[in-house]
Amino acid sequence: MLLFVIACCCGGPAYWAAPALNQFPAHAALPSEFRDLRLREDQSSGQTAAELARRVDEAHWTASDTFAGIYHTGAGKQVTVFGGTGIWLAPKSAAEDEMERLTGEYALGASQVVGTGVHGQHGRCAIGHDGGTDVVVCTSVDHSSIATAVFTRLSVADSAILLGALRNQIVTRSD
């Protein structure tokens, strides 16, 4: 009985605290290339990225290190990624709030939960439109960062997978 009480008193909180401890702190840096994606570094893309980073900073007051970039492929695919590092106490709610925040801008339909495979990290995706182009918007939030991306020419499932892989390149844990 004593072991059960110890497990409940210590094991439960440890289970919920472990993701925050494992994920924090983090920092972000955009790679210039990722798979077949190349970071656009022209003036227009730079201005758009700076505006996206400003909006992330404005929307997420806990974000301390914001990032944004526009990637493209030779085949015409585009991925716009933005987010920040900081602290998010309720990643699930933050993911839902991020999708709600972007609903008007991208005319998003209902968002759906997507698995991230990481305890304490929550993902959501929705289909929408950006200037007449069909897009998929996905977000992934854990206790130390948020990463959101807008994808063209990809399915929801492929977008969620690509965001996870791209996020792993952008957001790294600081020791």
C-alpha positions as CSV (number, residue, x, y, z in Angstrom):
1,M,0.0,0.0,0.0
2,L,2.9,2.4,0.8
3,L,4.4,1.8,-2.6
4,F,1.0,2.7,-4.2
5,V,0.8,5.9,-2.2
6,I,4.4,6.9,-3.1
7,A,3.7,6.1,-6.8
8,C,0.6,8.2,-6.8
9,C,2.1,11.1,-4.9
10,C,5.4,11.2,-6.7
11,G,4.8,9.4,-10.0
12,G,1.8,11.3,-11.1
13,P,3.4,14.8,-10.8
14,A,6.6,13.5,-12.3
15,Y,4.7,12.2,-15.3
16,W,3.2,15.6,-15.9
17,A,6.3,17.6,-15.1
18,A,8.7,15.5,-17.1
19,P,7.8,17.0,-20.5
20,A,8.3,20.6,-19.3
21,L,11.6,19.7,-17.7
22,N,12.8,17.9,-20.9
23,Q,11.6,20.6,-23.3
24,F,12.8,23.7,-21.5
25,P,14.8,25.8,-22.3
26,A,15.0,25.9,-26.1
27,H,16.2,28.1,-28.8
28,A,15.4,28.5,-32.5
29,A,17.4,29.0,-35.7
30,L,16.1,28.6,-39.2
31,P,18.2,26.3,-41.5
32,S,19.0,27.7,-44.9
33,E,18.0,24.4,-46.5
34,F,15.9,21.5,-45.3
35,R,15.4,18.5,-47.6
36,D,14.2,20.0,-50.9
37,L,13.2,23.3,-49.3
38,R,15.4,26.4,-49.7
39,L,14.9,29.5,-47.4
40,R,14.0,32.5,-49.5
41,E,16.2,35.4,-48.7
42,D,14.9,38.1,-51.1
43,Q,13.6,41.5,-49.7
44,S,9.9,40.7,-50.1
45,S,10.3,37.3,-48.3
46,G,12.4,39.0,-45.6
47,Q,9.7,41.7,-45.0
48,T,6.9,39.0,-44.8
49,A,9.0,36.9,-42.4
50,A,9.7,39.9,-40.2
51,E,5.9,40.7,-40.1
52,L,5.1,37.1,-39.2
53,A,7.7,37.1,-36.4
54,R,6.2,40.4,-35.1
55,R,2.7,38.8,-35.0
56,V,4.0,35.8,-33.2
57,D,5.6,38.1,-30.6
58,E,2.4,40.1,-30.3
59,A,0.2,37.0,-30.0
60,H,2.4,35.0,-27.6
61,W,3.6,37.2,-24.8
62,T,5.6,34.3,-23.4
63,A,7.7,34.0,-26.6
64,S,11.2,35.2,-26.1
65,D,12.9,34.1,-29.3
66,T,10.6,34.4,-32.4
67,F,11.4,33.1,-35.9
68,A,9.8,33.1,-39.3
69,G,10.9,32.1,-42.8
70,I,9.5,31.3,-46.2
71,Y,10.8,28.1,-47.9
72,H,10.2,27.0,-51.5
73,T,11.1,24.2,-53.8
74,G,12.0,24.2,-57.5
75,A,8.6,22.4,-58.1
76,G,6.6,25.3,-56.7
77,K,5.9,24.1,-53.2
78,Q,6.0,26.7,-50.5
79,V,6.3,26.4,-46.7
80,T,5.9,29.4,-44.5
81,V,7.0,28.7,-41.0
82,F,6.8,30.9,-37.9
83,G,6.9,30.5,-34.1
84,G,8.9,31.1,-31.1
85,T,10.5,29.7,-28.0
86,G,9.6,30.6,-24.4
87,I,7.2,29.0,-22.0
88,W,3.7,27.5,-22.6
89,L,2.1,26.1,-19.6
90,A,-0.9,24.5,-21.5
91,P,0.4,23.4,-24.9
92,K,-2.9,21.8,-25.9
93,S,-4.8,25.0,-25.3
94,A,-2.1,27.0,-27.0
95,A,-2.4,24.8,-30.1
96,E,-6.1,25.3,-30.2
97,D,-5.7,29.1,-29.7
98,E,-3.1,29.3,-32.4
99,M,-5.5,27.7,-34.9
100,E,-8.3,30.0,-33.8
101,R,-6.0,33.0,-34.2
102,L,-5.2,32.0,-37.8
103,T,-8.7,31.0,-38.8
104,G,-9.7,34.4,-40.2
105,E,-6.4,35.0,-42.0
106,Y,-6.4,31.7,-43.8
107,A,-10.1,30.9,-43.9
108,L,-9.5,27.7,-42.0
109,G,-12.0,25.0,-41.7
110,A,-12.3,22.9,-38.5
111,S,-8.9,21.9,-37.2
112,Q,-8.0,18.4,-36.3
113,V,-5.7,16.9,-33.8
114,V,-2.5,15.4,-35.3
115,G,-0.1,13.2,-33.4
116,T,3.3,14.5,-32.6
117,G,4.8,11.4,-31.0
118,V,6.2,13.5,-28.2
119,H,4.7,13.5,-24.7
120,G,3.6,17.0,-23.8
121,Q,3.6,18.3,-27.5
122,H,0.3,18.9,-29.2
123,G,-0.4,19.4,-32.9
124,R,-3.4,20.6,-34.9
125,C,-3.9,21.1,-38.7
126,A,-6.7,22.6,-40.8
127,I,-7.3,23.2,-44.5
128,G,-7.8,26.8,-45.7
129,H,-7.0,29.3,-48.4
130,D,-4.4,32.0,-48.8
131,G,-5.0,34.4,-51.7
132,G,-7.0,31.9,-53.7
133,T,-4.4,29.1,-53.1
134,D,-5.4,26.0,-51.1
135,V,-3.2,25.6,-48.0
136,V,-2.8,23.4,-45.0
137,V,-2.0,25.2,-41.7
138,C,-0.4,23.1,-38.9
139,T,0.8,24.1,-35.5
140,S,2.8,22.2,-32.9
141,V,3.2,23.4,-29.3
142,D,5.1,22.0,-26.4
143,H,6.1,23.6,-23.1
144,S,9.0,25.5,-24.6
145,S,8.0,26.4,-28.1
146,I,5.4,26.9,-30.7
147,A,5.9,26.3,-34.5
148,T,3.3,26.9,-37.1
149,A,3.5,26.4,-40.8
150,V,1.5,27.1,-43.9
151,F,1.9,24.5,-46.7
152,T,1.0,24.5,-50.3
153,R,0.6,21.4,-52.4
154,L,0.6,19.0,-49.5
155,S,-2.0,16.8,-47.7
156,V,-2.8,17.3,-44.0
157,A,-1.0,14.2,-43.1
158,D,2.1,15.1,-45.1
159,S,2.0,18.7,-43.7
160,A,1.9,17.4,-40.2
161,I,4.9,15.1,-40.8
162,L,6.9,17.9,-42.5
163,L,6.2,20.4,-39.7
164,G,7.4,17.8,-37.2
165,A,10.7,17.3,-39.1
166,L,11.2,20.9,-39.8
167,R,10.4,21.9,-36.2
168,N,13.1,19.4,-35.0
169,Q,15.6,21.3,-37.2
170,I,14.5,24.8,-36.0
171,V,13.9,24.3,-32.3
172,T,16.6,22.7,-30.3
173,R,16.8,22.2,-26.6
174,S,19.4,24.3,-24.7
175,D,21.3,22.7,-21.9
